[in-house]
Amino acid sequence: MDGLVGRGREVGGYWTRTNDPEIDLVGADRGPVAEQITSVGSVKWLERHPFDAHDLGRLLQHRSRLPGADEDLALVAVSRGGVATEGVRALPPEELLVAYSD
């Protein structure tokens, strides 16, 4: 789970009423209300489409709108189709399932 939440201990998500931004994964120091955000990430469940530069751009845009987030946060991509861009830590779906089972 360390790869998913960075230095944090909790993993969750963040979205507004309009789903803009909508961030699939947010690593934090504690829950349900974090004092420090440690990572943000995206889940892409399609097998034939990897996490790509377009997805990374969208994640960066959404990260900029997350309260408490800054440019130094770890970026994570959980993708069944792999990762086809630099600048994000790729994790297999199994790690996501482990994080939510703890």
VMD Tcl script that draws the C-alpha trace (Angstrom):
set ca {
  {0.00 0.00 0.00}
  {2.97 2.33 0.47}
  {3.23 2.86 -3.29}
  {-0.38 3.91 -3.46}
  {-0.53 6.40 -0.60}
  {3.05 7.65 -0.55}
  {4.05 8.61 2.98}
  {0.43 8.41 4.12}
  {-1.67 5.75 5.79}
  {-5.09 6.19 4.22}
  {-6.47 6.02 0.69}
  {-9.74 7.43 -0.58}
  {-11.10 9.59 -3.36}
  {-12.18 13.19 -3.89}
  {-14.92 14.75 -5.98}
  {-17.25 17.71 -5.91}
  {-21.00 17.71 -6.46}
  {-20.40 18.37 -10.14}
  {-17.66 15.69 -10.38}
  {-15.18 18.34 -11.50}
  {-12.63 17.62 -10.24}
  {-12.98 13.90 -9.70}
  {-9.89 12.18 -8.33}
  {-10.03 8.40 -8.04}
  {-7.26 8.03 -5.47}
  {-6.07 10.36 -2.74}
  {-3.39 9.23 -0.32}
  {-3.47 10.99 3.04}
  {-2.03 10.94 6.53}
  {-5.38 10.10 8.12}
  {-9.08 9.79 7.42}
  {-11.85 10.66 7.10}
  {-10.51 14.24 7.00}
  {-6.85 14.55 6.07}
  {-4.38 16.99 7.49}
  {-1.83 16.22 4.77}
  {-2.34 14.88 1.24}
  {0.49 12.57 0.15}
  {-0.49 11.39 -3.34}
  {-3.15 11.56 -6.03}
  {-3.97 8.99 -8.62}
  {-6.18 7.74 -11.36}
  {-7.69 4.33 -12.08}
  {-8.09 3.20 -15.70}
  {-9.83 -0.16 -15.89}
  {-9.78 -0.67 -19.66}
  {-7.47 -3.47 -20.79}
  {-6.77 -2.11 -24.28}
  {-6.11 1.53 -23.39}
  {-3.10 2.43 -21.26}
  {-2.86 5.43 -18.97}
  {-1.40 8.01 -21.37}
  {-0.29 11.63 -21.58}
  {-3.91 12.80 -21.91}
  {-4.81 11.00 -18.67}
  {-1.76 12.46 -16.94}
  {-2.71 15.97 -18.04}
  {-6.19 15.52 -16.63}
  {-4.79 14.18 -13.34}
  {-2.45 17.19 -13.07}
  {-5.35 19.54 -13.73}
  {-7.49 17.88 -11.07}
  {-4.61 17.80 -8.57}
  {-4.33 21.58 -8.90}
  {-7.93 21.89 -7.69}
  {-7.63 19.57 -4.69}
  {-7.53 21.46 -1.38}
  {-4.23 20.81 0.36}
  {-2.50 19.44 -2.73}
  {0.70 20.84 -4.20}
  {2.97 20.15 -7.16}
  {5.23 17.85 -5.13}
  {2.58 15.18 -4.54}
  {3.29 11.71 -5.86}
  {1.25 10.79 -8.94}
  {-0.09 7.24 -9.25}
  {-1.75 5.38 -12.11}
  {-3.52 2.08 -11.58}
  {-4.22 0.64 -14.99}
  {-5.12 -2.76 -16.43}
  {-3.75 -1.61 -19.80}
  {-0.40 -0.35 -18.54}
  {1.10 3.13 -18.51}
  {2.33 4.85 -21.68}
  {3.75 8.08 -20.22}
  {6.44 9.30 -17.85}
  {5.89 11.23 -14.64}
  {3.55 8.85 -12.86}
  {4.11 5.75 -10.77}
  {2.44 2.74 -12.39}
  {0.80 0.22 -10.09}
  {-0.99 -3.00 -10.99}
  {-4.67 -3.34 -10.05}
  {-3.75 -5.88 -7.35}
  {-2.14 -3.11 -5.28}
  {-5.35 -1.10 -5.39}
  {-7.31 -4.07 -4.11}
  {-4.79 -4.61 -1.28}
  {-5.03 -0.95 -0.25}
  {-8.81 -1.15 0.12}
  {-8.75 -4.49 1.92}
  {-6.58 -3.27 4.84}
}
mol new
graphics top color blue
foreach p $ca { graphics top sphere $p radius 0.5 }
foreach p [lrange $ca 0 end-1] q [lrange $ca 1 end] { graphics top cylinder $p $q radius 0.2 }
display resetview
